[in-house]
C-alpha cells in the first residue's frame, strides 16, 4: 500500500466572483522513502493540493471532493481531532516563507519543544534536548546557545533550517515542502537541499517537494507531477519527464528555462498568461497558449493517458504520439546540439 | 569620517587598473556607499557604518550588457541606486559619457536622468496603483517636456505596442494587468525617454518561468533595436548567463570576479564563483544527480564588521591561514585573459572542481606561495 494515495482531488473555493476551481481532479501516490516533485507556475494549484491534504483550507469557503488516503485512512473525511494528531507528527510541512512562519515572540527552543510536546507526552527537559539535537542535525552552529534566541536573531537560511528542524522533530513519515528554497540564495538553497536529502536518507521519510524550479526537481525527485491550471498535465518518473516529455506545456517549461549548460540565442516562450481559474478555458486548459492547438483541443478536455502503454508515465494531450515523439526529440536534440 | 581610518589601512590602494579606451558609456571607479549606524536620539553619534558597497570598479561599453550576481546583501542593489544617483555615493566616481555624475547637484543631474533609466524588481510595488498606465509611462516625457500632449499620447501608445501590450489599454490601472504585463509597463516606462543606459534591478525575479522567458526575450530584442546598454542585476546565474556579455560577481560589497560570460562560466577563478556555479541546480536528472555541490559553510558575514583582508576567507574552502586573513588580494588578471580579473590569492586552476580538490589544491599552492612570499610582501 502506498503511503499517500490521492485520488481525483478537487478543491473549489466559493468567492464573491464565483467558484474558483483551484484543484480540479489531481491524483498521485507517494511511497515510503520516495520523493515526489510537483512543478507548476504560480496559481497552478500545487500549494492548494498540499494544503487540502493537510486539511488546512478555510473550512467555510472550500469545497473538497475526492480522496487522500494516508496509510489507507481518508484524510479528507477524518475528524479535526484525528487530523491534528497526524499533522506535525506523521505528516509535517515546511512553508515557503521562513520569515513569517515562525512566531516572532517566542524563543526558537520553545517553539521546537512545543511541536514535540503537542504530540508526545514528554517532559520539558526531554523536549528541549530533542530540540537541541535537531538544531544540531540541521547544521545550526552553537545550537545550545541559539535555543534561547528569537527568530529575528536568525538569518533567512537559518530560519528555514529551524523550520525543517521543527518539521522533523517527530520523525514524520511524510514531509511536504512547499517551495522551501524559493526565498533563499543559491548557496543557501544548496545547503537546504543537501540537508533534506541527508535527512531523508537518515530517517527514511517520503518527501513531496513543491517547486517551480525544474532544476530542483531534476536533482531530488524520483517522480514528477507537472500541474497546469489546477490539473495534471503530465506525470511520470523523473527520467521520463526530462528525457521523454510528452506534453507541450512541459516542453514550454523546459525551453523557457535559461540554463548554465546550454547556450541559446532566444528562449522558447509560452505565449500569454496562465488562465483564470474562475473561468478556465474550454477543452484542454492549455489550448489558448499551445502552439500545437487543434480543433479538438477546444472541445474536449484530454484525459490522462499512458504514454506508449506505460502506466508510470501519464499525459493529458490530444496530439498523436508520433508528433509528440518527434517534437520532444527535436527539443532535446536542440538542447544537446547547443550543449556540445 | 569614522570609517576613514580602517579603509586607510585595509585598502592598500590595489585598485583595478581598468583598461579604458575612452569611449566607454559608463565607468565606475572605486565606488563606495557606507550607511552610518547611529546611536542616541538627540545627539546622534556615529558608532559604525554598513559598508554596503566598498570599492566597486567596472567599465561598460555602449550596447553591452553587464550582469551583476551575488547573494542578497552583497550590495548589488545599492550599487545600482548609486549609479542612478538615487543614493549619494560616499566616495568614488561614476563617469557617464565622460561626465562625472558623482559630483553633480540634483539640478545638474536632471539632463542626465533622461539617458539612464531603471527597471525595478517588483512590478506590483513599482507602479503607482492610483495612476493610469498612460500616465505612468508618460510621466518621464512630461517631466522632461518632450512634446505636446498629443505627441506624448502617440508616443506612449507606440511604446505599449513595442513592449507587447495593447495600445488601447492606455487608460487602464496597473491592477488590471498580470505580473508579466506589469513588468512590460515598467519596461515601457524605462524606454519612454530613449535612454542609453537601463539599470535592471532583478527584473525577472518575481515572475514565473514562462513569463520570465517573455521578458528576457523582450529585453534582448529592445537592446538590438535601440542599441541599449544594460546593467542587469540578478541572483539567478542562469538568467545572467543568458542575457549578459560580461558578468561581475559581487561578495559583501566588493567585486570578487569579473569576466566575459564565456570565461566566467567555463573557467571561474574565484572560489566563491565556483561555489555559486556548483550550487545552481541543473534541470537534467542524469547530470544533476551526480554533480557535487560545493556547500559553503555559514552565512554571509555582516557588512558592518566585514572579515579582515579577503572578505570571503571565513567561508572559503581554499582558505590559507596567515595569508588570506592578513593580506587583501587585489582584483587583477590571474589567468590568460586580461579582461578576466579576480580578487583571490589562490584562484582555481581548472573547472569543474570538487570541494575536496579545491581544498587540496589550495594548500598545495600555499606551499609554493609561502616559498616566494617574502619577496611578495617585502614591497
Interface residues (C-beta under 8 A of the other chain):
Chain A: X41 X42 X141 X155 X156 X157 X158 X185 X186 X187 X188 X189 X190 X191 X193 X194 X212 X213 X214 X215 X216 X217 X218 X219 X238 X239 X242 X243 X252 X253 X254 X255 X256 X257 X258 X259 X260 X261 X264 X266 X267 X268 X269 X270 X273 X274
Chain B: X71 X72 X178 X180 X181 X208 X209 X210 X211 X212 X213 X214 X216 X217 X220 X235 X236 X237 X238 X239 X241 X242 X243 X265 X275 X276 X277 X278 X279 X280 X281 X282 X283 X284 X285 X286 X287 X288 X289 X291 X293 X294 X295 X296 X298 X299
